[in-house]
Amino acid sequence: MTDKNEIINNDKKNYRPNVAAIVLSAKYPHQCEIFIASRTDVENAWQFPQGGIDDGESAKDALFRELEEEIGTREIEIIAEYPQWVSYDFPPAIAKKMHPYDGQIQKYYLVKLKKGAKINIATDVPEFSEYKFVPTKNIYDYITFFKRTVYKQVLKYFKNEGYI
C-alpha cells in the first residue's frame, strides 16, 4: 500500500486520496457500456463513482465501500487497475468547499457489474440524482470539464490494453 502522506502531499499540493470506478454493465464484454451519474450537489456534473479513502483503508476496500455507498451495490468484479495514481485540481468554486484539499489523487479501477446486480442511487446520503450507461464514445458528452483530462488518460489506457 502506498504511504498516504506521500499521496496527499504530491507536488506541494494537498490532494485527497480517492478511488474511482469505471463501472461496465453486466453485458460486458458483449456490449461495452459505462456507468455515469449526475451529482446532486453540482448541476449537470456527470462522473464515475468515486470517493475518499479512509485512514487505514486499502484502495480496494474503499472501492467496494464507495460503490455500496454511492450506487447501492458491491456486486462487482474487478477487471483491471490503472497502474498509477492520477491527480486533478479542483476548480476554485469546488476547492472552497473541499478545503484543505487542492484536488484529488485517485486510483482507478475498471469493474464489471455481476449478473443480477442492482443499482440503487437512492442511498442513505444520495450523491447522484440520475444515472445511465453510455457507450465509451459518448462519455465526453456528459463528463464535467475538470475531470476530462484524467478520464481521457485512464480510458485510453484501458482501451489500449484491450479492455474496452
LUMZA-663860 format. One line per 5 residues: for each residue x, y, z of N, C-alpha, C, CB. Coordinates in nm, 2 decimals, always signed. Glycine has a CB too. Layout:
! residues N
X,Y,Z,X,Y,Z,X,Y,Z,X,Y,Z  ...
END
This chain:
! residues 164
+0.08,-0.12,+0.00,+0.00,+0.00,+0.00,+0.09,+0.12,+0.00,-0.10,+0.00,+0.12  +0.05,+0.22,-0.08,+0.13,+0.35,-0.09,+0.11,+0.43,+0.04,+0.09,+0.43,-0.21  +0.21,+0.49,+0.08,+0.21,+0.58,+0.20,+0.11,+0.69,+0.18,+0.35,+0.63,+0.24  +0.01,+0.70,+0.26,-0.10,+0.80,+0.24,-0.04,+0.95,+0.24,-0.20,+0.79,+0.35  +0.06,+0.97,+0.32,+0.12,+1.11,+0.33,+0.19,+1.14,+0.19,+0.22,+1.12,+0.44
+0.25,+1.04,+0.13,+0.32,+1.05,+0.00,+0.21,+1.10,-0.10,+0.39,+0.92,-0.04  +0.10,+1.04,-0.10,-0.01,+1.07,-0.19,-0.07,+1.21,-0.17,-0.12,+0.96,-0.18  -0.10,+1.24,-0.05,-0.16,+1.37,-0.01,-0.07,+1.49,-0.05,-0.20,+1.37,+0.13  +0.05,+1.48,-0.02,+0.14,+1.60,-0.04,+0.22,+1.59,-0.17,+0.24,+1.61,+0.08  +0.15,+1.55,-0.27,+0.21,+1.54,-0.41,+0.23,+1.68,-0.47,+0.12,+1.45,-0.50
+0.35,+1.71,-0.52,+0.38,+1.83,-0.58,+0.35,+1.96,-0.50,+0.31,+1.84,-0.72  +0.37,+1.96,-0.38,+0.34,+2.07,-0.29,+0.19,+2.11,-0.28,+0.42,+2.19,-0.34  +0.11,+2.02,-0.34,-0.04,+2.05,-0.33,-0.10,+1.94,-0.23,-0.11,+2.04,-0.47  -0.21,+1.98,-0.18,-0.27,+1.89,-0.08,-0.39,+1.81,-0.15,-0.33,+1.97,+0.04  -0.36,+1.69,-0.19,-0.46,+1.61,-0.26,-0.53,+1.51,-0.17,-0.39,+1.53,-0.38
-0.65,+1.49,-0.19,-0.73,+1.40,-0.11,-0.72,+1.26,-0.18,-0.88,+1.44,-0.11  -0.68,+1.16,-0.11,-0.67,+1.02,-0.16,-0.81,+0.97,-0.19,-0.60,+0.93,-0.06  -0.82,+0.91,-0.30,-0.95,+0.88,-0.36,-0.95,+0.75,-0.45,-1.01,+1.00,-0.43  -1.06,+0.68,-0.46,-1.07,+0.57,-0.56,-1.18,+0.61,-0.65,-1.10,+0.44,-0.49  -1.17,+0.56,-0.78,-1.27,+0.59,-0.88,-1.29,+0.46,-0.95,-1.23,+0.70,-0.97
-1.42,+0.43,-0.99,-1.46,+0.31,-1.06,-1.52,+0.34,-1.19,-1.56,+0.23,-0.97  -1.46,+0.28,-1.30,-1.53,+0.28,-1.43,-1.61,+0.15,-1.43,-1.42,+0.29,-1.55  -1.74,+0.17,-1.42,-1.83,+0.05,-1.40,-1.89,+0.01,-1.53,-1.94,+0.09,-1.30  -1.86,-0.10,-1.58,-1.92,-0.16,-1.70,-2.04,-0.23,-1.67,-1.81,-0.25,-1.77  -2.14,-0.23,-1.76,-2.26,-0.30,-1.74,-2.24,-0.45,-1.73,-2.37,-0.27,-1.85
-2.33,-0.53,-1.68,-2.32,-0.67,-1.68,-2.32,-0.74,-1.82,-2.44,-0.73,-1.60  -2.35,-0.66,-1.92,-2.34,-0.71,-2.06,-2.20,-0.72,-2.11,-2.43,-0.62,-2.15  -2.10,-0.66,-2.04,-1.97,-0.67,-2.09,-1.92,-0.81,-2.08,-1.88,-0.58,-1.99  -1.84,-0.86,-2.18,-1.77,-0.79,-2.29,-1.85,-0.79,-2.42,-1.64,-0.86,-2.32  -1.97,-0.84,-2.42,-2.05,-0.84,-2.54,-2.10,-0.70,-2.58,-2.18,-0.93,-2.53
-2.12,-0.62,-2.49,-2.16,-0.48,-2.51,-2.08,-0.40,-2.41,-2.32,-0.46,-2.50  -2.02,-0.29,-2.46,-1.94,-0.21,-2.37,-2.01,-0.08,-2.34,-1.80,-0.18,-2.43  -2.07,-0.07,-2.22,-2.14,+0.05,-2.18,-2.09,+0.08,-2.04,-2.30,+0.03,-2.17  -2.07,+0.21,-2.02,-2.01,+0.26,-1.89,-2.11,+0.34,-1.81,-1.88,+0.35,-1.92  -2.11,+0.32,-1.68,-2.20,+0.38,-1.59,-2.15,+0.53,-1.57,-2.21,+0.31,-1.46
-2.24,+0.62,-1.58,-2.21,+0.76,-1.54,-2.33,+0.81,-1.46,-2.18,+0.86,-1.66  -2.31,+0.91,-1.37,-2.42,+0.96,-1.29,-2.40,+1.11,-1.27,-2.42,+0.88,-1.15  -2.52,+1.17,-1.25,-2.52,+1.31,-1.23,-2.52,+1.35,-1.08,-2.65,+1.37,-1.30  -2.43,+1.43,-1.04,-2.42,+1.47,-0.90,-2.54,+1.55,-0.85,-2.29,+1.55,-0.87  -2.57,+1.53,-0.72,-2.68,+1.60,-0.66,-2.64,+1.74,-0.62,-2.74,+1.53,-0.54
-2.51,+1.76,-0.60,-2.47,+1.89,-0.54,-2.40,+1.99,-0.65,-2.37,+1.87,-0.44  -2.38,+1.94,-0.77,-2.33,+2.03,-0.87,-2.41,+2.00,-1.00,-2.17,+1.99,-0.90  -2.47,+2.11,-1.05,-2.57,+2.10,-1.16,-2.50,+2.05,-1.28,-2.63,+2.23,-1.19  -2.56,+1.95,-1.35,-2.51,+1.90,-1.48,-2.37,+1.85,-1.47,-2.52,+2.00,-1.58  -2.33,+1.79,-1.36,-2.19,+1.73,-1.34,-2.20,+1.58,-1.34,-2.12,+1.79,-1.21
-2.17,+1.52,-1.45,-2.17,+1.37,-1.46,-2.03,+1.32,-1.43,-2.22,+1.33,-1.60  -2.03,+1.20,-1.37,-1.90,+1.15,-1.34,-1.91,+1.00,-1.31,-1.84,+1.22,-1.21  -1.79,+0.93,-1.29,-1.79,+0.79,-1.24,-1.80,+0.80,-1.09,-1.65,+0.73,-1.29  -1.85,+0.68,-1.03,-1.85,+0.67,-0.89,-1.70,+0.69,-0.83,-1.91,+0.54,-0.84  -1.69,+0.76,-0.72,-1.56,+0.78,-0.66,-1.58,+0.82,-0.52,-1.48,+0.89,-0.74
-1.47,+0.82,-0.44,-1.48,+0.86,-0.30,-1.35,+0.85,-0.23,-1.59,+0.78,-0.23  -1.34,+0.91,-0.12,-1.22,+0.92,-0.04,-1.18,+0.78,+0.02,-1.24,+1.02,+0.07  -1.06,+0.77,+0.05,-1.00,+0.65,+0.12,-0.99,+0.69,+0.26,-0.86,+0.61,+0.05  -1.05,+0.61,+0.35,-1.04,+0.64,+0.49,-0.90,+0.60,+0.55,-1.15,+0.57,+0.57  -0.87,+0.66,+0.66,-0.74,+0.62,+0.73,-0.74,+0.47,+0.76,-0.72,+0.70,+0.86
-0.63,+0.40,+0.72,-0.61,+0.26,+0.74,-0.69,+0.17,+0.65,-0.66,+0.23,+0.88  -0.75,+0.23,+0.55,-0.83,+0.15,+0.45,-0.74,+0.14,+0.32,-0.96,+0.22,+0.42  -0.75,+0.02,+0.26,-0.68,+0.00,+0.13,-0.77,+0.06,+0.02,-0.66,-0.15,+0.11  -0.71,+0.08,-0.09,-0.78,+0.14,-0.21,-0.89,+0.04,-0.25,-0.68,+0.16,-0.32  -0.86,-0.09,-0.25,-0.97,-0.19,-0.29,-1.08,-0.19,-0.19,-0.90,-0.33,-0.30
-1.05,-0.18,-0.06,-1.16,-0.18,+0.04,-1.25,-0.05,+0.02,-1.10,-0.18,+0.18  -1.18,+0.06,-0.01,-1.25,+0.19,-0.03,-1.34,+0.17,-0.16,-1.15,+0.30,-0.05  -1.29,+0.11,-0.26,-1.36,+0.09,-0.38,-1.50,+0.02,-0.35,-1.28,+0.00,-0.49  -1.50,-0.09,-0.28,-1.62,-0.16,-0.25,-1.71,-0.08,-0.16,-1.59,-0.30,-0.19  -1.66,-0.02,-0.06,-1.74,+0.07,+0.03,-1.80,+0.18,-0.05,-1.65,+0.12,+0.14
-1.72,+0.25,-0.13,-1.78,+0.37,-0.20,-1.88,+0.32,-0.30,-1.66,+0.44,-0.28  -1.87,+0.21,-0.37,-1.97,+0.17,-0.46,-2.10,+0.14,-0.39,-1.92,+0.04,-0.54  -2.09,+0.07,-0.28,-2.21,+0.05,-0.20,-2.27,+0.18,-0.15,-2.18,-0.04,-0.08  -2.19,+0.27,-0.10,-2.25,+0.40,-0.06,-2.31,+0.48,-0.17,-2.14,+0.48,+0.01  -2.25,+0.48,-0.29,-2.29,+0.57,-0.40,-2.39,+0.51,-0.49,-2.18,+0.61,-0.47
-2.38,+0.38,-0.52,-2.47,+0.32,-0.62,-2.54,+0.19,-0.57,-2.39,+0.28,-0.75  -2.52,+0.17,-0.44,-2.61,+0.07,-0.37,-2.57,-0.08,-0.40,-2.74,+0.09,-0.41  -2.45,-0.10,-0.45,-2.40,-0.24,-0.47,-2.25,-0.25,-0.46,-2.45,-0.29,-0.61  -2.21,-0.37,-0.41,-2.07,-0.41,-0.42,-2.06,-0.53,-0.50,-2.01,-0.43,-0.27  -2.16,-0.56,-0.57,-2.16,-0.68,-0.66,-2.09,-0.65,-0.79,-2.31,-0.72,-0.69
-1.96,-0.64,-0.78,-1.88,-0.61,-0.90,-1.76,-0.71,-0.91,-1.83,-0.47,-0.89  -1.71,-0.72,-1.03,-1.58,-0.80,-1.05,-1.48,-0.70,-1.10,-1.61,-0.92,-1.15  -1.36,-0.70,-1.04,-1.25,-0.61,-1.08,-1.19,-0.67,-1.21,-1.15,-0.59,-0.97  -1.19,-0.59,-1.32,-1.14,-0.64,-1.45,-0.99,-0.59,-1.45,-1.22,-0.58,-1.56  -0.96,-0.47,-1.42,-0.82,-0.42,-1.42,-0.81,-0.30,-1.33,-0.79,-0.38,-1.57
-0.68,-0.26,-1.31,-0.65,-0.15,-1.22,-0.55,-0.06,-1.30,-0.59,-0.19,-1.09  -0.58,+0.07,-1.30,-0.48,+0.16,-1.36,-0.35,+0.16,-1.29,-0.54,+0.31,-1.37  -0.24,+0.15,-1.35,-0.11,+0.12,-1.28,-0.06,+0.23,-1.20,-0.01,+0.09,-1.38  -0.10,+0.36,-1.21,-0.05,+0.47,-1.13,-0.17,+0.54,-1.06,+0.03,+0.57,-1.21  -0.13,+0.63,-0.97,-0.23,+0.72,-0.91,-0.23,+0.84,-1.01,-0.18,+0.77,-0.77
-0.35,+0.90,-1.03,-0.36,+1.02,-1.12,-0.43,+1.13,-1.04,-0.44,+0.98,-1.25  -0.39,+1.25,-1.07,-0.45,+1.36,-0.99,-0.51,+1.47,-1.08,-0.34,+1.42,-0.90  -0.60,+1.55,-1.02,-0.65,+1.67,-1.08,-0.68,+1.77,-0.97,-0.78,+1.63,-1.16  -0.68,+1.90,-1.02,-0.71,+2.01,-0.93,-0.86,+2.04,-0.93,-0.62,+2.13,-0.96  -0.91,+2.08,-0.82,-1.05,+2.13,-0.82,-1.05,+2.27,-0.88,-1.10,+2.13,-0.67
-1.16,+2.31,-0.95,-1.18,+2.45,-0.99,-1.20,+2.53,-0.86,-1.30,+2.46,-1.09  -1.18,+2.66,-0.87,-1.19,+2.74,-0.75,-1.31,+2.73,-0.67,-1.17,+2.89,-0.79  -1.43,+2.72,-0.73,-1.56,+2.72,-0.65,-1.57,+2.59,-0.57,-1.68,+2.73,-0.75  -1.52,+2.48,-0.63,-1.52,+2.35,-0.56,-1.41,+2.34,-0.46,-1.51,+2.23,-0.66  -1.29,+2.40,-0.49,-1.18,+2.40,-0.39,-1.22,+2.46,-0.26,-1.06,+2.47,-0.45
-1.30,+2.57,-0.26,-1.35,+2.63,-0.14,-1.43,+2.54,-0.05,-1.44,+2.76,-0.17  -1.51,+2.46,-0.12,-1.60,+2.36,-0.04,-1.51,+2.24,+0.01,-1.71,+2.30,-0.13  -1.40,+2.21,-0.06,-1.32,+2.09,-0.03,-1.20,+2.13,+0.05,-1.28,+2.02,-0.16  -1.19,+2.25,+0.10,-1.07,+2.29,+0.19,-1.05,+2.19,+0.29,-1.10,+2.43,+0.25  -0.93,+2.14,+0.32,-0.80,+2.20,+0.28,-0.74,+2.14,+0.15,-0.70,+2.18,+0.39
-0.82,+2.07,+0.07,-0.76,+2.00,-0.04,-0.76,+2.08,-0.17,-0.84,+1.87,-0.07  -0.66,+2.07,-0.25,-0.64,+2.14,-0.37,-0.70,+2.06,-0.49,-0.50,+2.17,-0.40  -0.72,+1.93,-0.46,-0.77,+1.84,-0.57,-0.77,+1.70,-0.51,-0.68,+1.85,-0.69  -0.77,+1.60,-0.60,-0.78,+1.46,-0.56,-0.67,+1.39,-0.64,-0.92,+1.40,-0.59  -0.62,+1.28,-0.57,-0.53,+1.19,-0.63,-0.60,+1.05,-0.62,-0.39,+1.18,-0.56
-0.61,+0.99,-0.74,-0.70,+0.87,-0.75,-0.64,+0.75,-0.80,-0.82,+0.91,-0.83  -0.69,+0.64,-0.75,-0.66,+0.50,-0.80,-0.78,+0.46,-0.88,-0.62,+0.40,-0.69  -0.77,+0.43,-1.00,-0.88,+0.39,-1.09,-0.89,+0.24,-1.11,-0.87,+0.46,-1.23  -1.01,+0.19,-1.10,-1.04,+0.05,-1.13,-1.14,+0.04,-1.24,-1.09,-0.02,-1.00  -1.12,-0.06,-1.32,-1.22,-0.09,-1.43,-1.29,-0.22,-1.37,-1.15,-0.12,-1.57
-1.42,-0.20,-1.35,-1.50,-0.31,-1.29,-1.62,-0.34,-1.37,-1.55,-0.27,-1.15  -1.68,-0.46,-1.35,-1.80,-0.50,-1.42,-1.90,-0.54,-1.32,-1.77,-0.63,-1.52  -2.03,-0.50,-1.34,-2.13,-0.54,-1.26,-2.15,-0.69,-1.27,-2.27,-0.46,-1.29  -2.17,-0.76,-1.16,-2.21,-0.90,-1.17,-2.35,-0.92,-1.23,-2.19,-0.97,-1.03  -2.37,-1.03,-1.29,-2.51,-1.05,-1.34,-2.61,-1.05,-1.23,-2.51,-1.19,-1.42
-2.72,-0.97,-1.25,-2.82,-0.96,-1.15,-2.80,-0.85,-1.05,-2.83,-1.09,-1.08  -2.68,-0.78,-1.05,-2.65,-0.67,-0.96,-2.75,-0.56,-0.98,-2.51,-0.62,-0.97  -2.80,-0.50,-0.88,-2.90,-0.39,-0.89,-2.83,-0.26,-0.85,-3.02,-0.42,-0.80  -2.85,-0.16,-0.93,-2.80,-0.02,-0.90,-2.92,+0.05,-0.82,-2.77,+0.06,-1.03  -2.88,+0.12,-0.71,-2.97,+0.19,-0.63,-2.90,+0.32,-0.59,-3.03,+0.11,-0.51
-2.93,+0.43,-0.66,-2.87,+0.56,-0.62,-2.94,+0.63,-0.51,-2.86,+0.65,-0.74  -3.06,+0.58,-0.47,-3.13,+0.64,-0.36,-3.08,+0.58,-0.23,-3.29,+0.61,-0.37  -2.95,+0.61,-0.20,-2.88,+0.55,-0.09,-2.90,+0.64,+0.04,-2.73,+0.54,-0.11  -2.84,+0.61,+0.15,-2.86,+0.68,+0.27,-2.83,+0.83,+0.26,-2.78,+0.63,+0.39  -2.72,+0.86,+0.19,-2.69,+1.00,+0.16,-2.66,+1.01,+0.01,-2.56,+1.05,+0.24
-2.77,+1.03,-0.07,-2.76,+1.02,-0.22,-2.66,+1.13,-0.27,-2.89,+1.04,-0.28  -2.57,+1.08,-0.36,-2.47,+1.17,-0.42,-2.51,+1.19,-0.57,-2.33,+1.11,-0.42  -2.60,+1.10,-0.62,-2.64,+1.11,-0.76,-2.79,+1.13,-0.77,-2.59,+0.99,-0.84  -2.83,+1.21,-0.87,-2.98,+1.22,-0.89,-3.03,+1.14,-1.01,-3.01,+1.37,-0.92  -2.94,+1.10,-1.10,-2.98,+1.01,-1.21,-2.85,+0.94,-1.26,-3.05,+1.08,-1.32
-2.87,+0.83,-1.33,-2.76,+0.76,-1.39,-2.80,+0.70,-1.52,-2.70,+0.65,-1.30  -2.70,+0.66,-1.60,-2.72,+0.59,-1.73,-2.59,+0.52,-1.76,-2.76,+0.69,-1.84  -2.61,+0.42,-1.85,-2.50,+0.35,-1.91,-2.48,+0.41,-2.05,-2.52,+0.20,-1.91  -2.36,+0.45,-2.09,-2.34,+0.50,-2.22,-2.22,+0.44,-2.29,-2.32,+0.66,-2.21  -2.22,+0.43,-2.42,-2.11,+0.38,-2.49,-1.98,+0.47,-2.47,-2.13,+0.37,-2.65
-1.87,+0.41,-2.47,-1.74,+0.48,-2.44,-1.73,+0.61,-2.52,-1.62,+0.40,-2.46  -1.77,+0.60,-2.65,-1.75,+0.72,-2.73,-1.84,+0.84,-2.69,-1.79,+0.68,-2.88  -1.94,+0.81,-2.61,-2.03,+0.92,-2.57,-2.01,+0.98,-2.43,-2.18,+0.87,-2.57  -1.91,+0.93,-2.36,-1.87,+0.97,-2.23,-1.86,+1.12,-2.22,-1.75,+0.90,-2.18  -1.78,+1.18,-2.31,-1.74,+1.32,-2.30,-1.86,+1.41,-2.34,-1.63,+1.35,-2.39
-1.97,+1.36,-2.38,-2.09,+1.44,-2.40,-2.15,+1.48,-2.26,-2.20,+1.37,-2.48  -2.10,+1.41,-2.15,-2.16,+1.43,-2.02,-2.06,+1.48,-1.92,-2.22,+1.31,-1.98  -1.94,+1.42,-1.92,-1.85,+1.44,-1.81,-1.81,+1.59,-1.78,-1.72,+1.36,-1.84  -1.81,+1.62,-1.65,-1.78,+1.76,-1.61,-1.63,+1.80,-1.66,-1.79,+1.78,-1.46  -1.61,+1.92,-1.70,-1.49,+1.97,-1.76,-1.36,+1.94,-1.69,-1.50,+2.11,-1.79
-1.36,+1.96,-1.56,-1.23,+1.95,-1.49,-1.19,+1.80,-1.46,-1.25,+2.02,-1.35  -1.27,+1.70,-1.50,-1.23,+1.56,-1.49,-1.19,+1.50,-1.62,-1.34,+1.48,-1.42  -1.22,+1.57,-1.73,-1.20,+1.51,-1.86,-1.06,+1.47,-1.89,-1.24,+1.61,-1.97  -0.96,+1.54,-1.85,-0.82,+1.51,-1.88,-0.78,+1.37,-1.82,-0.72,+1.61,-1.84  -0.82,+1.36,-1.69,-0.79,+1.23,-1.62,-0.87,+1.12,-1.68,-0.82,+1.24,-1.47
-1.00,+1.14,-1.71,-1.08,+1.04,-1.77,-1.03,+0.99,-1.91,-1.23,+1.09,-1.79  -0.98,+1.09,-1.99,-0.93,+1.05,-2.12,-0.80,+0.97,-2.10,-0.89,+1.18,-2.20  -0.72,+1.00,-2.01,-0.59,+0.93,-1.98,-0.62,+0.78,-1.94,-0.51,+1.00,-1.87  -0.71,+0.77,-1.85,-0.75,+0.64,-1.79,-0.82,+0.55,-1.90,-0.83,+0.65,-1.66  -0.92,+0.61,-1.96,-0.99,+0.53,-2.06,-0.90,+0.49,-2.18,-1.11,+0.62,-2.11
-0.81,+0.58,-2.22,-0.72,+0.55,-2.33,-0.63,+0.43,-2.29,-0.63,+0.67,-2.36  -0.59,+0.42,-2.16,-0.50,+0.31,-2.11,-0.59,+0.18,-2.12,-0.46,+0.34,-1.97  -0.71,+0.18,-2.07,-0.79,+0.06,-2.07,-0.82,+0.02,-2.21,-0.92,+0.08,-1.99  -0.84,+0.11,-2.30,-0.87,+0.08,-2.44,-0.74,+0.02,-2.51,-0.91,+0.21,-2.52  -0.63,+0.08,-2.49,-0.50,+0.03,-2.54,-0.47,-0.11,-2.49,-0.39,+0.12,-2.51
-0.51,-0.14,-2.37,-0.48,-0.27,-2.31,-0.59,-0.37,-2.35,-0.49,-0.26,-2.15  -0.68,-0.33,-2.43,-0.78,-0.42,-2.49,-0.90,-0.45,-2.40,-0.72,-0.55,-2.52  -0.92,-0.37,-2.29,-1.04,-0.40,-2.20,-1.16,-0.34,-2.25,-1.00,-0.35,-2.07  -1.16,-0.22,-2.32,-1.28,-0.15,-2.36,-1.27,-0.11,-2.51,-1.31,-0.03,-2.27
END
